[in-house]
Amino acid sequence: MILGRATLPRRAAGLAAVALALTAVSGCHSSVPNPSIHIAPGDGVAVSVGDLDVRNLLVVVDAKGSTGSAAGTVVNPGSAATTVMVRTMDEALQGTKGPEVAVPAGGIARLDGVPVTAVPAPPGAMVTLVLSTPASGDVQVLVPVVPLAGDYATATPTATPTVTAPATP
């Protein structure tokens, strides 16, 4: 009987050690990503312009000073259609209007091919674009400039961006 009493504290200590070990490895650790940090999974940047969400925004250009094209997606979760204007900081300071893209209510518009004239930075650098909507006014966005090569080899300026209306149930 004395041996049975001696093993009881050992068993309790062993169970406590197992419980402590399970708590330590239960998955609660500091490397879990912070859900409040937004990570843009692409080459471009993400920004909000008023009620619009702009995703993966960048500029594609062959050389500094030449005309390039914007690339990215504009999401309009609102119930009213709107437009977004894209231009360089120099154009905005001079009061020059840039191309406007229609964004349907509850829909998306691709900025791919929207011309950006006289891109003031070479590929590999950053450039400030000014995005404007009637409701938000001007919003400055620092975006990467990528070369007209690889995945962007066919990203040349066009006059008609792709607009997608919301799906109807």
Secondary structure, DSSP 8 states (H G I E B T S, - for coil): -HHHHHHHHHHHHHHHHHHHHHHHTSS--TTS--TTS----SSSEEEEETTEEEEEEEEEESSTTS-EEEEEEEE--SSS-EEEEEEEHHHHHHT----EEEE-TT-EEE-TTEEE-S-SS-TTSEEEEEEEETTTEEEEEEEEEEESSGGGTT----S---EE-----
